[in-house]
């Protein structure tokens, strides 16, 4: 009789531990999942048609500045870093943070370059590092092109092709 009682208590203990483990794992998963506000900030659609040539536009995506710059006819095409829309316009679209220490570079339209005030780093119109301490070009956010709009945060075929070429 004592053995049956001991076996029953063992089964109750194991069942309770199993249920507690399941609830703990569920709570940990919910803690690690991104918040709804973070998920909704994951995709940003930007209409490129109102942008003017050689004038920098800045949008916020996932808490970071994204530089949008429409190229004029005098800018030589760069097939590795240009984003081309359906109407044939060419754009530079990059995360606007210096790759040296994360400062926000300033656009110098008269010189066709980005200049970082922190340590004097310079980038050309395609956001490729040309002078100073930045170790690499500014990063390109994942994007897809839909007509004359760009959706930041979604890896489209244009983005995949661009990353394969770099």
C-alpha positions in Angstrom: 0.0 0.0 0.0 2.9 2.4 0.8 4.5 1.7 -2.6 1.3 2.7 -4.5 1.1 5.9 -2.5 4.7 6.7 -3.3 4.2 6.0 -7.0 1.2 8.2 -7.1 3.0 11.1 -5.4 5.9 10.7 -7.9 3.5 10.9 -10.8 1.8 14.0 -9.3 5.2 15.6 -8.8 6.3 14.8 -12.4 3.1 16.1 -13.8 3.3 19.4 -11.9 7.0 19.8 -12.9 6.0 19.2 -16.6 3.2 21.8 -16.5 5.4 24.3 -14.7 8.2 23.7 -17.4 5.7 24.2 -20.2 4.4 27.5 -18.7 8.0 28.7 -18.1 9.0 27.9 -21.7 5.9 29.8 -23.0 6.7 32.8 -20.9 10.3 32.8 -22.1 9.2 32.7 -25.7 6.8 35.6 -25.2 9.6 37.6 -23.6 11.9 37.0 -26.5 9.3 37.8 -29.2 9.6 41.3 -30.6 7.0 43.8 -29.5 4.1 44.6 -31.9 5.5 48.2 -32.3 8.9 46.8 -33.4 7.3 44.4 -35.9 5.2 47.3 -37.4 8.3 49.5 -37.6 10.0 46.7 -39.6 8.7 47.9 -43.0 8.6 51.5 -44.2 7.2 52.5 -47.6 8.6 55.7 -49.1 7.3 57.4 -52.3 10.4 58.4 -54.3 8.6 60.6 -56.9 8.6 63.9 -54.8 12.4 63.7 -54.3 14.5 66.4 -56.1 17.8 65.8 -57.7 20.9 66.1 -55.5 18.7 66.9 -52.4 19.0 64.6 -49.5 15.8 63.2 -47.9 16.0 61.4 -44.6 13.4 58.8 -43.3 13.5 56.8 -40.1 13.5 53.1 -40.3 13.9 50.8 -37.3 15.2 53.8 -35.3 17.9 54.6 -37.8 18.2 57.4 -40.4 18.0 56.3 -44.0 19.4 58.6 -46.6 17.5 58.9 -49.9 19.3 60.8 -52.7 18.1 61.1 -56.2 20.9 61.3 -58.8 21.0 63.9 -61.5 21.9 63.3 -65.2 25.5 64.4 -64.5 26.1 61.5 -62.1 27.9 58.5 -63.6 25.8 55.4 -63.0 27.2 52.9 -60.4 25.5 49.5 -61.1 26.8 48.0 -57.8 25.2 50.7 -55.5 22.5 52.5 -57.5 18.8 51.7 -57.0 16.9 52.1 -60.2 13.1 52.6 -60.2 10.6 51.8 -62.9 10.8 55.3 -64.5 14.6 54.9 -64.8 15.5 57.3 -62.0 18.6 56.4 -60.0 18.9 56.7 -56.2 21.4 56.1 -53.4 19.6 54.6 -50.5 21.7 53.8 -47.4 21.5 53.7 -43.6 22.9 57.1 -42.7 25.4 56.0 -40.1 29.2 56.3 -40.5 30.7 52.9 -40.5 33.6 54.1 -38.3 31.8 55.0 -35.0 28.1 55.4 -36.0 27.9 59.2 -36.3 25.4 60.7 -38.8 27.3 62.1 -41.8 26.2 65.4 -43.4 25.4 65.7 -47.1 27.5 68.3 -48.9 25.5 68.8 -52.1 27.9 71.3 -53.6 30.7 68.7 -53.4 28.6 65.6 -54.0 29.8 63.8 -50.9 28.8 62.9 -47.4 31.1 64.2 -44.6 31.2 62.8 -41.1 32.0 65.5 -38.5 33.2 63.1 -35.9 36.5 62.1 -37.4 36.5 63.6 -40.9 35.4 60.5 -42.8 34.1 61.1 -46.3 31.9 59.1 -48.6 31.1 59.8 -52.3 27.6 60.2 -53.8 27.2 56.4 -53.7 28.1 56.3 -49.9 31.4 54.5 -50.6 34.1 55.5 -48.2 36.7 57.7 -50.0 38.7 59.3 -47.1 39.4 59.0 -43.4 38.8 56.2 -40.9 35.5 54.6 -42.2 36.4 51.0 -42.9 33.7 50.3 -45.5 30.8 52.0 -47.4 27.6 52.9 -45.6 25.2 49.9 -45.3 22.3 49.4 -47.7 19.1 48.5 -45.9 17.0 45.6 -47.2 14.5 46.9 -49.8 12.2 46.1 -52.6 11.0 48.5 -55.3 7.3 48.7 -56.0 6.7 51.2 -58.9 8.1 54.6 -57.8 8.1 53.5 -54.1 10.7 51.7 -52.1 9.8 49.4 -49.2 12.5 49.3 -46.6 12.9 46.1 -44.5 11.8 43.7 -47.3 14.5 41.9 -49.3 13.4 42.1 -52.9 15.1 40.8 -56.0 16.9 44.1 -56.6 18.4 44.0 -53.1 19.5 40.4 -53.4 21.1 41.1 -56.8 22.9 44.2 -55.3 24.3 42.1 -52.4 25.4 39.4 -54.7 27.4 41.9 -56.7 29.1 43.5 -53.7 
